[in-house]
Amino acid sequence: MSSVDSFIGLPAGERIGIMKTELSFANLAGIETELLVVLAVDTQTEKSPDAKPQPELLTSDEAVKAAAAFVLASGEYKAGANETVLIHAPTGLAAKRLLVVGLGKKSKLASPAVRNGAGTAVRFAKPRGIRELVLALPDIAEYTARSARAVTEGAILADFDPDTYRSDRKDQSMKQFVLAAPQVAEDNAATAAIEAAFAEGIAIGESQNFTRSLVNEPGNKLTPTILGQRAAAMAKAVDLGWEVHSTEKLHELKMGAFWSVSQGSAEPPALIVLRYVPEGLPADHNGPVLGLVGKGITFDTGGISIKPSDNMEKMKYDMAGGAAMLGAMRAIALLKPRVPVIAIVCAAENMPDGKAYKPGDVVTAMSGKTIDVINTDAEGRLVLADGLTYAKQLGATHLIDAATLTGAIGVALGTHNSGVFSNDEDTFAKFQAAVAATGEKFWRMPLGEEYAEQIKSDIADIKNTGGRYGGASTAAEFLHVFAEDTPWIHLDIAGMAWIDDARPYIAKGPSGVAVRSILEWVRSY
């Protein structure tokens, strides 16, 4: 049995995640626990309207099957996605309760369903005062190790709640989560694969929760300076190289676009740089160096082009792209891929002070390009412009950026997909494969000369908005100007970074979207 104490990279003395995670190969029937969880699928393949669901447990344990047999045979439980049924004092089991969680149709079973099923179990237990549970790893031979990672991620993600600052906050966090894997006698390779997947699930789930904890912070509690401090504390904890700079460095680097956004705030900006170098990397390494660039606007009023007051409080989450990069770097440091990575987060507040930049201003980016400011609420692309240029200057050969960049992406894709743009087919193919592995949803959106034409300026090289139509693509085309020919991916996560309504498997609030996919994209190199 192996165990790990939960840690999500908060400053010393602050620990939201205290859940102890364990992996066990014990017999299910004999496990003494408050709650034993088993996953189920609907094996019905007929498409007739009269066809009845045929729920089936994903375990080979006969005692568990017998304990749930009556409920499954009754027809009242269909094993639909995240559907639950609770059995008290299950006959033949040492567990006090047996919870069956549905994953939907067996023919469509994939990692997201397994991840969500585990999350549903944890979210089911928390409000009922159940502080420990054992979840039976789905017993599917060709899928066991992948399920171990997905289940562990789902359980850890489900334990996060956003009510950090409530004075009457009740600690409903899980104390212990045990993943009970099928016994694989004499098969050391299978055991090792499950153990490795379990460890990956912990690293990834907690790194995504680290991102969520940052995004959840109010603007007065997470200024650019404090975001830099949080990033540095995390980097020290996982042995990443790090630097955090402010105003003087922006002027030294001639980051005129980044500085223009921050100049209207009493809070100074933060230029956060994290470095991961694989152990044993030769000094003459001439392979890929990956550059991760994140938008870190810790609060966005829109500046002089001020936003409507409705929902402005959510603009604390305008640093979700930068937080995703920090979470990805934490996971990278723990999982140690064989490729060097540089992460840059450009953190600032966008405020309407007397010193704030104005519509009609012309600013000069680090690259030397001049930008005609049409709308000060199109600030994220300005900070990213200098971040992309700096990543290339530091040696990045491939780029990926993430940002809550445009409302237009939400209009186009709703809250079901994030937008992805790319200037290079091979680079995009790697990202597409990463998304297939993580289960996150991204939809490719277009770039092109037509959109580039929309951001041409009469007075400067480019303008920072291209008008009402095609807003997500014109914003991406703006960034393309600074990525230039370097292979590049742009993630517009504005519609997916915040969950407005709780789901059976995850709390409302920050989602931590893109952390898993960025990590897998990095590992593909």
N, C-alpha and C positions, 0 to 999 in steps of 0.2 A: 504494500500500500504506500502510495506517495501522497504528500500533502504540501500545499503552498498557502501562506497567508496572503490575503488580498491586499494590494497596495496600488493606488492609482496616481502616484506622483504628485501629491499635494505638498505644500511646504511642511517643514518639520512641525510636528505637533498636531497636524490636521490629517485625519484619516476618515474618509466617508466609508470606504469599503473595508469591512472587517470580516468578511465572509472567508471562512477556511474552506479550501477546496481539496478534495481527496479523490484518488482513483483506487478502486478496489476490484479484485477479481473473485470476491466471495460469492457463495451461493445465495441467490435472491431470497429464497424462502426463509433462510435463517437469519437474515439481517434485521436487527432490532432498530426500529426508527419510528419517529412520529409519522412520517409520510413516505411511502414507497410510490414512485411514479413509473408508469410504463406507458410507452407510446403505442398508438394504434393507427391502422390505415383501413380504408374501405377498399376491399378487393373486388367489389362488383364491377364487371366490365360491360355488362349489357347496357344499351342506351335506350331501352324501352321505358316509357313513362311509368310502367308498373314495376320496374325492377327495384327491388329493395336493397338497401345498403347491406354489405356483408363485412362488418367490422372484424378485424383480426389484430391480435396483439403482436408487437414486434419483439417477441421474446420466445425462447425455446424452453423456458422454465415451466414445467408442467403444473407445479403448485400455484403459480401466479395465474396461469390459464384457467385452472379449476376455480380459483377464487373469483374470477371475473366472468365465468361462463354464463351465469344466469343473466346478468346485465346485458352481455353482448347478444344473447339469444332472444332477449325480450323484444327487441326491435325499437326500444326507446332511445338507444344510443347508436349514432350513425358514423362516428369517427370522422366527422367533418373537421375542417381546419380549425384548430384551437378549441374544439368542443371538449368539455370535461364531464366526467362523472366520478363521484367520490363514493367509495365503499368503506364503511366503518367496520372495524374488527374483522378483517377478511379471514375467512376460514383457511387454516393450513399455513398461514404466514405469521412470522414474528412481528411484522410491522403493525402499528396501531391502525393505520389507514392505507388504503390503496387508491391512488388517483390514476385514472386513465385519461390521456390527452390525445385527441385526434390530430392527424396530420393531413387528412383529406385522401384523395384517390391514390392508391398504391402505384398506379401506372404513371403518375405525375410526380412521384416522390423525388425530392432534391434537397440539397443542403438548407436552403432558406426555410423549408417547412420543418425540418428537424430543429434548426436553431430557434424558430418561433415556438415550437412545441415545448422545448426546455424553458424558454422564457415564460410561456403561459403557466407552466407548473410553478415557477417561482412567484409570479404575480398572483397566482391563486393562493399560495401559502401565506404570503406576507400579511394581508389584512385579517387573516384568521388566527393570527398569533402563533403560527407554526414556524419555528426558527431553524429547523433542520429538515433536510429531505435527502432521499436517495433516489437517483434516477437510473433506471435500467437502460444501458446503452442499446440502441436498436440492434438486434441480432440479424444483420444482413451481411453475409460473408464478404461480398465485393465492395461493401460500403462502410465497414466498421470503423476504420481509422478516420475517414473523413467525417463520419458522424460524431466521433469523439471530440473533434475540434469544434464542430458546429454546436453541439450540445453545450459544451463548456462556455463558448462565447455567449450563447443565448442566456444561460443561467446568470452569468456575470452582468450582462447588459440589463437584465430584468431587475437586478437588485438595486439599480440606481433610481433615486427619487430626487426631484428638484426642490424640495421644500427646505432648503438649507437654512434659511433665515427666519423660519417660523418660531416664535417664542414658545409655542406649545407643541413643538415638534416631538412626535413620538417615534422612537427608534424602532422601525419595522424591518430593519435589515436582517438578512439571513445570517445565522451564525455558522452554519455548516452546509456545504453542498458536497455530496458524494456521488461520483459517477461509478456505477457498478457495471463493469464490462463482463461479457461472457467469458467463462473460463476456457482458456486455450492451452490445454495441457501439452507439454512438450513442444510447443511452437514459440520459440524465443523471438522469432522475427515478427510474428503477429503481435506478441506482447509489446515488443519494443516500438512497433508502429503506433499502437494505441497510446502508449506512454508519451511518445513524441508529439502526437496530435493533441493530447490532453494538455501538455505544456504549452504548445502553440496557442491553443484556445485561451488559456489563462493570460498569456502575454498580449494577445490581440484584444480580447475582451476588456482587460483593464486599461489598455492604451486607448481604446475607444471611449471608455468611461472617463479617462483623464481629459480627453478632448471635450466631452460633454460637461464635465465639471467646470472647465474654463468658460465655455459658451454660456453656461447657466449664470455666471457671475454678473451682478449689476454693474453698470458703467462706473459708478462711484467706488466700487470695490475692486475693479479690474481696469485700472488706467493702463496706458501703454507701458509706463515704467514698471508697474506691478506685473503685467504680462511678461515683461522681460525677466523679472525676478523669478516668476513661476517657471519659465522656460529654463533658466539657469539652474534652479533647484532640481528640476527633472533631469537635466543633462548631467549634473554631478552624480545623481543617484544611479544612473545607468551607464556612466562613463563615456559620455559624448564630449567632443570638443565644443566649446561655446564662446561666443562673444556677444555682448549687448552694448550697442552704441546709441548715441542720441544726436542732438542738434549739430554739434560741432562736426561729427563724422559725416552727416548729410551734406553739410557745406563743403567739407573736404573732398567728398566724392562728386560734388556738383549734382546732387540729386534734387534738381529743381522741381520736378513733378511731385515727388514724395513730400518735400518741404512745403510746397504750396498748400497741400491739404492740411498739414499740421499747424501752419503758422497762425491760424485763427483761434487756437486753443491755449489756455493757460497751462495745460498739461503738455510736457515735452514729448516728442515722438520717441519710439524705440526701434532701432534696427537690430533685429535678432538674427544671429548666424549660428547654426549648429553644424557640426561636422562629424561624420562617421567614416572611419577608415578601417577596413577589414584587417585583422591581424595577419601579419606576414605579407602585406601588399608590397611588391617591389618598388623601390624608389623610382625606377624608370617606367612605371605603369603607364601604358598608352592606350588602355581600353576605355570603356564608357565611364564617365563621371556624371552622376545624375543630380540635377538641380531641382529642388522642391521649393516653390515660391508661394507664399500664402498672404492673402489680404487680411490685415489685422486691425480693422477700424473698430476700436473698442466701444465707440458710440458714434452714431451718424445722425446728426440733425438735418443733413442735407446742405448745411452751410448757408450761404446767402440765398441759395435756391431752396429755401427751407421746406421740409416735408409737411404734409398735413399732420395734425396732432393725433388723429386716429391711428392707433397701433404703433406710434413712434416708440413706445416703451420697448418694443421688440428689437429696436435697433442696437441693443446691447449685443445681439447675436451677429452683428456685421463683421465680427472677427472669426467666424466659424471656419473660414478657409484657412486662416493662419493656425487656428487651433487644431484643425485636421492634420496639418503638416507637423505640428509638435507631437500629436498622438502617433502619427506614422513613424516619426523619428524615434520615439520611445520604443515602439515595437521593433523597428530595425535594429536598434542597439541590443535588444534582448535576443533576437532571432539570428542576427549576424550573417546577412547575405554577403556573398563574395563580390561586392561592388561598392566603390566609394560613393558617398552621398553628401551633398551640401544642402542645407535647408535655410531659407531666408524668409523671415516674417517681417513685413513692413507694418508697424503698429502706430496708429495715430488716432486722435479724435477729429471729427469734422464738425467745426463749430462756427457760428455766425458772429464772431467778434469783429471789432473795428479794424483789426489787422487781417481779417480773413481774406482769402483770395476771392475774386469777384467774377461774375459772368463778363466775358469780354477781355479778361486778362490773357496775356500770352506768357507761357512759362516754358523754360528750356529743360528738357529731361537730361538725365545722365548721359544718354547716348548722343546728345547734341541735337536731337529732333526738337522742333518747336511745336507747342500745343496751344491751340486756340480754345480757351475755356468757354464753352457754350452754357454749361450747366454745372454748378458746383456740387450737385448731388450725384454726378458721375465721377466720384472721387476714387473709387476702388481701382479703376483702370490706371489712374495716375500713379498710385503707389506701386502697383504691380509692374508698371512700365520700368521704373527704376530698379525694382527687385529682379526682374528678368535680366536686365542689362548687367547688374552686379553679379548675378549667378554665373553668367557667361564669363565675366571678367575673372571670377574665382576659379574658372576651369571647367564648368559644367558643359558637357557635350550633348546632353539630352535634358529637356525641361518638362516639368509638369507644374501647373499652377492650379490653385483652388480658391474660389471666392464666391461669396453671396453677391454676385455682380449685378444682376439685372432682375427687375420685376417681370421683364418680358419673357424670361425663361419659364416663369410660373404660368404666365398666360398661355405659352405655347405647349407646355408639357404637364401642367397641373402639379399636383403633389405626389405624383407616381414615378417620375423619372427626373434625374438631373441631366443637364445638357453636357455633352462632351464635343469638343472641337479639336481638330488636329491638322497640321500641315504636312504630315508624313505618314504614309500608309503602313510601313513596317512598325513604326512607333505606336500607331493606333491599334494595329493587330495585337500587339503585346498587351495593350490596355484592355482590349475587348476580351482577351483570354483571361485577364485578371478578374474582370467583372463576372465572367462565367464561373470562376472559382469561388467568388465571395458572395454571390447572390445579390449584390447591390444593383440598382437599376439606373443605367445611363443610356441616353439616346443621342446618337450622333446628329449634330446640327451642321448646317453648311457655312463655309467660308467662300470667298471669291471676289473677283474684281468688282462685281456689282455692289457689294457691301463696302468694299474699299473706296469706291467712288463716293459713297454717302458721307464719308468722314474726311473728304478733302476740304481744306480751308482756303479762303481767299487771302488771308493775312498771314497764316503760318503753314507749317508742313501738314498738320492734321488738326481736326477738331475732336473734342472729347465726347460728342454725341453725334449720331447720324440721323436724328429725327425719330418720329413715332414708330415707323414700320421697321420690322426686322431688328429690333433693339438688341437682342441677345447676339445676333450675328455681327452687327456693326461693332458692338463692344469687343467681341472676340477678334474681329479684324483689326481693331485698334491695338490689341495686345500683340497680334501677329507682326505688326510693324516693328516691335521691339524684340520679339523672338527671332525675327528675320528668317534665315535658312536653317537655324538650329532645329533639329527634330523636337517637336513641342506638342504637348497636350494641354488643353484648357478645360477646366471643370467649372461650370456655373451651377452652384449648388443652392441657389437662393430659394428654390421651391421646396427643398428637401431637408434643410438644415435644422428646421424647427417643426416639431410635431404638435399640432394644435389640439388634438384629441387623443387621450390615452387609448392604447390598443391592448388586446389581451396579453401581449408578450413584452410590452415596453411602456414606460411612463410617458405622459405628455412632456413637452419641453425639448431640449436639445437632443438631436439624433446621433451626432458623431458621424454623419454620413461621409463617405470617401476614405476614411482611415484604412479600412480593409483593402479597398481596391488600389489605393496608392501603394500600400505595402506590397501587395502581390505584383504590381507593375514593377516595383524596384527589384523584387526577387526574381523576376523573369530575366533579368540581366546577369 
